[in-house]
Structures are given as structure tokens and as C-alpha cells.
Amino acid sequence: MKKIYRSRISKALALLKRSGQREALIISSNPQAVRSRDTHFPYRANSDLFYLTGSHAEQLTLVLRPHAAEPVVLLAYPEDKHKTLYEGAQPPVKPLARAIGAEVIASADHLKALLALVRGCDVAYLQSIPGTASAALKGELAGRSSYANRALPLTLVEAERLTSRLRAIKDPHEVALIREAAALTSEAMLNLIPLFTKGTSEREIASFLDYYYRANGAEPAFSTIVAAGRSAATLHYHSLSRKLKEGEFVLIDNGCELNMYCSDVTRTIPVGESLAPQLRDLYDIVLRAQMIAIKKARAGARMSELFNAAARELTIGLKYLGILKGPIADLMKKQAYRPFFPHSLGHSLGIDVHDAAPGTNDRIEHLEKGMVVTIEPGLYFAKPVGPLPACGVRIEDDILITQRGCEVLTAGVFPKGLDTLLEVVNR
């Protein structure tokens, strides 16, 4: 394990060195997030800091400077005995420093220490997360005059511009952890089946999934979405106020964070044995769009190719249902599917459920071997349209990009074929 983090730091140093300028990367621990007044949410390590060090420690800053005599520095606070009394001791810094080959600097004034460490640098990659030492340095440097900043970095760059290039490609260790998270999601959803009966509330299902993850050493990777009937037309539905009805779909978008790596799966599941033919058609249209997109996923493909293939299949389906009219080419040119398929096809997955990606606004542009991404087409109807009631269908899997295609890491998470799905739910 120690070698993994040394290797990642070496890659980050190599990237910083590539430009020929004197560059530095400063990554700090997350601050504690306030829940209300003097209570906080459970602490969660900063994703970039964890990626580079494996540490869950608070109040720690990693400084990488390939041009310096000490290229790797860990900046820590002196022990706070009052904090230790109430919250327990932080993990010791020196063993971590030895593991990653870092020098330790203890300082009660991180801003002052960081200003000294970046002196002589031309470029600084800094975070924008409020409350981090890295963001405080960014604010200090941006607010000074050029005269006051002499000998300090004049070019400030968002840290994720660099870390996303490192994190986009998953190593075998990361893929194994994502597989573990996917396997736990599979267990959770299969154990959920007895709840798929008329009268069960959305909240009961969401609570079961969250409990199952926590009982097995994980956390929900995001707020679990359970949306029955018309609720599923709201993409990020969180009210959890409806009860399941016979003959409706229930859209479940969930995943777990296990050992800091995430799964993200959506299944749309029927309640009861009877399902209207138009809902069957709708489900099959979305499933076919997903399968076509997955078949096109491979190293070198553009994400836009996959999106267009899925969108075309959805458009054909919407025309078949009588919701869209006209030649498919014209409908695609006008993006007539957009009112019913308003989101992207997928996102990067890893330490974060919407993981760092090197494209514009974290959007994946080109697929590369070793990327893990989601494929999640859907169709949504906020009110009855043609033969369809207000409803939504989305099907999502996590896939690993390989040289010749892809591997579906969540293939074992609940069946997707509608007949098999009905059989499993009603057995």
C-alpha cells in the first residue's frame, strides 16, 4: 500500500516538473462541515489528499515542489490537547511522512508556513474549498499587489486541473475497491426485494439501503433516491413521501462508499405483476439505449459518440410511442429528445461519486483505458404524455473502459431484463 501512494506522488511531481517552471501543488484536509450551530457532519477526508497519501487526518496539508531540496512536505498543526480530549488523537504524522517520503513541518500558522514554502515558485496549484489552508493561501495571494507578491507565485491554478489528470485513470487497486463497493450494492438491492409491495413507503426503502451500507462498514455514496410513480420525473428527488402502488415503477438511484471508493447504480423496478404495455415499452426503450451505449464504450471513443447513440435510440422509441413525430434525422438535429432526456449520459466514478475528470467542467470527453464511468440514459415525464402516465425510467451501471471495449462492474446488481426483473420481484 505504501508504494501506491509514493508512486502517485511521483507522478504528481513529474507533472509539475513537465512545464519547466517552478510549480507547486498544495492540497489540504477538508474542514469540518457544520450541520447546525455547534454540531458537525461526520468528517470525510479530502479526496485528493486521500488519493495522494491514503490519510484521513484533519488539519494536514501536502505540499509538492519538484524543484525544491525537500520536494514533499507535510504541514501539520502542533497537538491540540483540548481537541484531543473531546475528539481523540489524530493519526500520527511521522509514520505517514516516512511512508510517502515527506518532511514534516509543524506550525500553528499554516498560512505563514505556506507562504514560506511557495516562495520562489512561479505557479501554484491551489484548492478553492472554503476553510482549507490551500484556499486561504489562494485568497491571500490573489488579494495582494504584485509588489507584495514578488518572489511568490504569480500564476494561480485550480488544483483539480492537475489532480484530475492523475485520478481519471484507475489503477488495479482502485478498480478492485470499486468492485467491492459494487458487490455491496448488489447485496443491498437483492435484500431489498421483500419491500417491493403495495403500501411500502419510499422512505422505508431508502432507510433500508442506508442501514445496509452502514451495517456493512460503508456509507451511502450520496443521498439515496427512491422515487415511485410520478416522483421519478424529478431527477434528484428526495422527498421520500409517497407509497408504492401496484403497476407503477420505482426508480432507485443509490450506491455506497466503501474504503473511500464509490458505486453508483440505478434500477427502475415494477411493483406487482401487472404492468401496462406502454410502461413495458418505455422500459425496453431505455434499456436498449443503455446497451447500445455500453457496446460502443472503448478506449479512444468520445463520450459524445455514446451519448448520440443512446439519444438516437431514445428518439426512435419516443417516435414509436407517438410522443415525437417526424424523420429521426430531423428530430436528432433539433434535439427533440431533450425535454425527456435532459441530462448527460454518465460521469467519472471513483473516490467521489462524480469523480474528477480531465474534461471541461469535469465532463469526460475521450474515454481512456482504465477509466471507470457510469452509463445512465433515462426518459422522464412530469405529466402524462401520449399513452404514458407521469413517470420516469433510468438504468445505470458502472463500467471499466478497456482497450477493446468495457467491463460492466455492476453486472451482478439486480437483473435488468424486464421479464426477469418481474420474476425476481414477485417470486
matplotlib code that plots the C-alpha trace (Angstrom):
import matplotlib.pyplot as plt

x = [0.0, 2.8, 4.2, 0.9, 1.0, 4.7, 4.0, 1.1, 3.2, 6.0, 3.5, 2.3, 5.8, 6.6, 3.5, 4.6, 8.1, 6.9, 6.3, 9.9, 8.6, 8.8, 5.4, 3.8, 0.7, -0.9, -3.6, -5.2, -7.6, -11.2, -12.6, -15.3, -18.7, -21.2, -24.6, -26.1, -24.7, -22.1, -22.8, -21.0, -21.5, -19.2, -15.8, -14.9, -11.3, -10.4, -10.5, -7.2, -5.3, -6.5, -5.6, -2.0, -1.4, -4.1, -4.6, -7.9, -6.2, -7.7, -5.7, -3.0, -1.5, 0.6, 3.0, 4.7, 7.6, 9.7, 12.3, 12.9, 15.5, 12.6, 10.0, 7.4, 6.3, 3.5, 2.4, 0.7, -0.5, 1.0, -1.1, -4.2, -4.8, -8.3, -9.4, -7.7, -9.7, -13.0, -12.4, -9.4, -5.9, -5.3, -3.4, 0.4, 2.0, 5.5, 4.7, 2.7, 5.6, 8.0, 5.6, 5.4, 8.9, 7.9, 9.4, 7.2, 6.7, 4.6, 3.2, 0.3, 0.1, -0.4, -0.8, 2.6, 4.2, 2.7, 3.8, 7.4, 7.1, 5.8, 8.4, 10.3, 7.6, 6.2, 2.9, 0.8, -2.0, -4.4, -7.8, -10.9, -12.6, -13.6, -11.9, -8.8, -5.3, -4.8, -7.8, -6.6, -3.3, -5.1, -7.1, -4.0, -2.0, -4.9, -5.6, -2.1, -0.5, 2.1, 4.8, 3.8, 3.8, 7.3, 9.1, 5.7, 3.7, 2.0, 0.0, -2.7, -4.3, -7.2, -5.6, -8.1, -6.7, -3.7, -5.2, -8.0, -5.3, -3.9, -7.2, -9.1, -7.3, -7.8, -5.1, -5.8, -6.0, -8.7, -10.7, -10.7, -12.1, -14.9, -15.7, -16.1, -18.4, -20.5, -20.7, -22.1, -24.7, -25.7, -26.2, -28.2, -30.6, -31.2, -32.0, -34.5, -36.8, -39.3, -40.1, -41.4, -45.1, -48.0, -48.1, -44.3, -43.1, -40.2, -38.6, -38.7, -36.7, -34.2, -33.7, -33.1, -30.4, -28.7, -28.8, -27.5, -24.5, -23.6, -24.1, -21.5, -18.9, -19.8, -21.7, -24.3, -22.2, -24.9, -28.4, -30.3, -33.1, -36.2, -38.9, -42.2, -44.5, -44.5, -41.8, -39.3, -39.8, -37.8, -34.1, -32.8, -36.0, -35.5, -39.0, -39.5, -43.1, -45.0, -46.0, -45.6, -48.6, -49.4, -48.5, -46.0, -42.3, -40.0, -36.7, -33.9, -30.6, -28.1, -24.6, -22.1, -18.8, -16.6, -13.0, -13.3, -14.4, -17.9, -20.5, -23.5, -26.4, -29.9, -32.6, -36.2, -38.3, -42.0, -44.4, -46.6, -47.1, -49.2, -47.6, -49.2, -47.9, -46.8, -44.7, -43.1, -42.3, -40.8, -38.6, -37.3, -36.5, -34.3, -32.7, -31.9, -30.4, -28.1, -27.0, -26.2, -24.1, -22.3, -21.5, -19.8, -17.7, -14.0, -10.6, -10.4, -14.2, -15.6, -18.3, -20.4, -20.5, -22.0, -24.4, -25.6, -26.1, -28.2, -30.1, -30.9, -32.4, -34.4, -35.7, -36.7, -38.6, -40.3, -41.4, -42.7, -44.7, -46.2, -44.7, -42.4, -43.2, -41.1, -37.9, -35.4, -32.6, -34.6, -35.6, -32.0, -30.9, -33.5, -32.6, -36.3, -35.5, -34.1, -37.4, -37.5, -33.7, -32.3, -29.0, -25.7, -25.1, -22.7, -19.8, -16.5, -16.6, -14.0, -13.2, -16.0, -19.3, -18.9, -15.2, -12.5, -12.3, -9.9, -12.6, -14.4, -16.4, -15.4, -17.1, -15.4, -14.6, -12.4, -12.6, -9.3, -8.2, -8.6, -11.4, -14.5, -17.6, -21.4, -23.8, -27.3, -29.8, -33.3, -36.7, -38.9, -42.4, -43.5, -47.1, -49.0, -47.8, -49.5, -50.0, -47.7, -48.5, -46.3, -43.2, -39.5, -37.2, -33.4, -31.0, -27.4, -24.3, -20.6, -18.2, -14.4, -13.0, -10.7, -8.7, -11.2, -14.4, -15.5, -16.4, -19.7, -18.6, -22.2, -23.4, -24.5, -26.5, -30.2, -31.4, -32.2, -34.4, -38.0, -39.3, -36.5, -37.0, -40.7, -39.9, -37.4, -39.5, -42.7, -41.2]
y = [0.0, 2.4, 2.0, 3.1, 6.5, 7.0, 6.2, 8.6, 11.4, 10.7, 11.0, 14.3, 15.6, 14.6, 16.5, 19.6, 19.4, 19.0, 22.7, 23.7, 26.3, 26.2, 24.7, 23.7, 21.7, 22.4, 20.0, 20.4, 18.4, 19.2, 21.4, 20.0, 20.7, 22.4, 20.7, 23.4, 25.7, 23.7, 20.3, 18.9, 16.3, 13.2, 14.1, 12.9, 13.1, 15.3, 13.1, 14.5, 14.3, 10.7, 9.8, 11.0, 10.0, 7.5, 9.7, 10.5, 13.1, 16.5, 19.8, 18.4, 20.0, 18.3, 20.5, 19.1, 21.1, 19.1, 21.9, 22.1, 20.3, 18.8, 18.1, 16.5, 18.3, 17.6, 20.6, 19.8, 21.7, 21.1, 18.8, 20.5, 18.8, 20.3, 18.9, 15.5, 15.4, 15.7, 14.0, 11.7, 11.9, 12.5, 9.8, 10.4, 12.4, 11.0, 7.4, 8.8, 11.1, 8.1, 6.1, 8.7, 10.2, 13.6, 16.2, 17.2, 20.8, 21.6, 25.1, 26.8, 29.4, 27.4, 30.5, 31.9, 28.5, 28.0, 31.5, 30.5, 27.1, 28.6, 31.5, 31.2, 29.3, 30.6, 28.6, 27.3, 24.7, 25.6, 24.4, 26.6, 24.6, 27.2, 26.6, 24.8, 26.1, 25.8, 28.1, 30.5, 30.8, 31.3, 34.2, 35.7, 35.6, 36.8, 39.8, 41.2, 43.7, 42.4, 44.3, 42.5, 39.2, 39.5, 36.1, 34.5, 32.6, 35.0, 32.2, 30.5, 27.4, 25.3, 22.2, 19.9, 20.9, 18.7, 16.1, 15.2, 14.1, 11.8, 10.4, 9.9, 6.6, 4.0, 1.6, -2.1, -1.4, 1.3, -1.0, -3.7, -1.3, -0.1, -3.8, -4.3, -1.3, -2.6, -6.0, -4.5, -2.5, -5.8, -7.4, -4.4, -4.3, -8.1, -8.0, -5.2, -7.4, -8.2, -4.4, -4.2, -4.4, -2.1, 0.3, 0.3, 3.9, 5.4, 6.3, 2.7, 1.6, 4.4, 3.8, 0.1, 0.8, 3.3, 1.0, -2.0, 0.0, 1.3, -2.1, -3.4, -0.8, 1.6, 4.9, 5.9, 7.5, 10.2, 10.8, 7.7, 8.4, 6.2, 7.7, 5.9, 6.7, 10.4, 11.1, 9.6, 12.6, 14.7, 13.8, 14.4, 13.5, 13.5, 14.0, 10.2, 11.0, 8.6, 4.9, 2.2, 1.5, -1.6, -1.3, 1.6, 1.8, 2.7, 4.3, 3.6, 5.5, 4.5, 3.5, 3.1, 4.5, 1.6, 2.2, 5.6, 4.3, 4.5, 2.6, 4.3, 2.2, 3.0, 0.4, 1.0, -1.7, -2.6, -3.0, -6.1, -8.4, -6.2, -3.6, -1.5, -2.3, 1.3, 1.2, -2.1, -0.3, 2.6, 0.4, -1.6, 1.6, 2.9, -0.5, -0.8, 2.7, 1.8, -1.4, 0.3, 2.9, 0.3, -1.6, 1.4, 2.1, 1.5, 3.3, 6.1, 6.6, 10.0, 10.2, 12.2, 9.2, 7.1, 9.9, 10.4, 6.6, 6.5, 9.6, 8.3, 5.1, 7.1, 9.3, 6.2, 5.0, 8.3, 8.3, 4.7, 5.8, 8.6, 11.3, 12.6, 12.9, 13.4, 11.9, 10.7, 12.8, 16.0, 15.1, 14.4, 17.7, 19.6, 17.5, 16.8, 14.2, 16.9, 17.6, 13.8, 13.1, 16.3, 15.1, 13.7, 10.0, 9.5, 10.7, 9.5, 7.4, 6.7, 8.3, 10.7, 9.6, 12.4, 11.8, 14.1, 14.1, 16.0, 17.4, 20.7, 21.1, 17.6, 16.1, 13.2, 13.9, 11.0, 7.5, 6.0, 2.6, 2.4, 5.0, 4.0, 5.8, 5.4, 4.9, 6.1, 7.0, 7.8, 9.2, 11.4, 12.6, 15.2, 14.9, 12.4, 12.5, 10.4, 6.9, 7.4, 8.5, 10.9, 8.7, 8.2, 5.3, 5.4, 2.4, 3.0, 0.8, 1.4, 0.3, -0.1, 1.1, -1.5, -1.3, -3.2, -2.4, -2.3, -4.4, -3.8, -3.7, -3.7, -6.5, -8.5, -5.7, -6.7, -8.0, -5.6, -7.6, -6.7, -10.3, -11.5, -8.4, -9.1, -12.7, -11.8, -9.2, -11.4, -14.8]
z = [0.0, 0.9, -2.7, -4.2, -2.6, -3.2, -6.9, -7.1, -5.5, -8.0, -10.9, -9.5, -9.1, -12.7, -14.0, -12.0, -13.5, -17.1, -17.8, -17.0, -14.5, -10.7, -9.8, -6.6, -5.6, -2.2, -1.1, 2.4, 4.5, 4.4, 7.2, 9.4, 7.8, 10.1, 10.4, 12.6, 15.2, 17.1, 15.6, 12.6, 9.9, 10.2, 9.0, 5.5, 4.2, 1.2, -1.9, -3.5, -0.2, 0.4, -3.2, -2.8, 0.8, 2.0, 5.0, 6.7, 9.0, 9.7, 9.6, 7.3, 4.1, 1.5, -0.5, -3.6, -5.1, -7.6, -7.8, -4.0, -1.9, 0.0, -2.8, -0.5, 2.7, 5.2, 7.1, 10.4, 13.5, 16.9, 19.1, 20.4, 23.8, 24.2, 20.8, 21.6, 24.9, 23.2, 19.8, 20.3, 18.9, 15.2, 13.3, 13.9, 11.1, 11.2, 10.2, 7.3, 6.3, 6.3, 4.2, 1.5, 1.8, 3.2, 5.5, 8.4, 9.4, 12.5, 12.6, 14.4, 11.5, 8.3, 6.1, 7.2, 6.7, 3.2, 2.1, 3.0, 1.2, -2.1, -2.1, -5.3, -7.2, -10.5, -10.4, -7.5, -7.9, -5.1, -3.8, -3.7, -0.9, 1.8, 5.1, 3.8, 4.2, 0.5, -0.3, 2.4, 0.6, -2.7, -1.2, 0.3, -2.9, -5.1, -2.8, -2.7, -5.0, -7.5, -5.5, -2.3, -4.2, -5.5, -5.3, -4.7, -7.4, -9.9, -11.6, -9.5, -10.9, -9.6, -8.0, -9.7, -13.1, -12.1, -9.8, -12.2, -14.7, -12.1, -10.8, -14.2, -14.9, -12.2, -11.2, -10.4, -6.7, -7.3, -9.7, -7.0, -4.5, -6.9, -7.5, -3.7, -3.5, -6.4, -4.8, -1.6, -3.6, -5.3, -1.8, -0.6, -3.5, -3.6, 0.1, -0.6, -2.7, 0.2, 0.5, -3.1, -2.2, -2.4, 0.5, 1.3, 1.5, -0.4, 2.9, 4.1, 1.1, 1.3, 5.0, 4.5, 1.9, 4.0, 7.0, 5.0, 3.8, 7.3, 8.9, 6.4, 7.1, 4.3, 3.8, 1.2, -1.5, -1.9, -0.8, -1.8, -4.3, -4.2, -6.5, -7.1, -10.0, -10.9, -8.3, -10.7, -13.1, -10.6, -11.3, -7.8, -5.9, -2.1, -0.6, 0.1, 0.8, -1.5, -1.1, -3.7, -5.9, -7.9, -11.6, -11.1, -11.5, -8.6, -9.6, -7.2, -7.6, -4.9, -4.2, -1.4, -0.4, 0.8, 1.7, 0.1, -3.3, -4.7, -6.6, -8.4, -9.7, -10.8, -11.4, -12.3, -10.7, -11.2, -8.2, -8.5, -11.5, -13.8, -15.8, -18.6, -22.1, -22.6, -19.5, -20.7, -24.0, -22.1, -20.0, -23.0, -24.9, -22.1, -21.6, -25.3, -25.3, -22.4, -24.0, -27.3, -25.5, -23.4, -26.6, -28.1, -24.9, -25.5, -25.3, -27.8, -28.2, -27.5, -24.8, -27.3, -29.6, -26.8, -25.9, -29.5, -29.9, -26.8, -27.7, -31.1, -29.7, -27.2, -30.1, -32.1, -29.0, -28.4, -32.0, -31.7, -28.6, -30.7, -28.5, -31.2, -34.9, -38.0, -39.6, -37.0, -38.6, -38.1, -34.6, -33.7, -35.3, -33.2, -30.1, -29.7, -27.0, -24.6, -22.7, -21.9, -21.6, -20.1, -18.5, -19.7, -20.3, -17.4, -15.3, -13.9, -10.8, -8.1, -4.8, -5.5, -7.0, -9.5, -9.7, -11.1, -14.9, -17.2, -19.5, -19.4, -16.2, -15.1, -18.2, -19.9, -23.5, -24.6, -23.0, -22.0, -20.8, -17.0, -16.7, -14.7, -15.8, -15.5, -18.4, -17.4, -20.1, -18.9, -20.0, -17.7, -18.0, -15.4, -16.6, -18.7, -22.3, -25.0, -23.7, -20.7, -17.2, -15.2, -14.5, -15.1, -16.1, -15.7, -15.9, -14.7, -14.5, -13.7, -16.4, -16.7, -20.0, -21.7, -24.9, -26.9, -25.1, -21.5, -18.5, -16.6, -12.9, -11.7, -13.9, -10.9, -9.4, -9.9, -13.2, -16.0, -18.4, -17.6, -17.5, -15.3, -13.1, -12.7, -11.8, -9.2, -7.5, -7.5, -6.7]

ax = plt.figure().add_subplot(projection="3d")
ax.plot(x, y, z, "-o")
ax.set_aspect("equal")
plt.show()
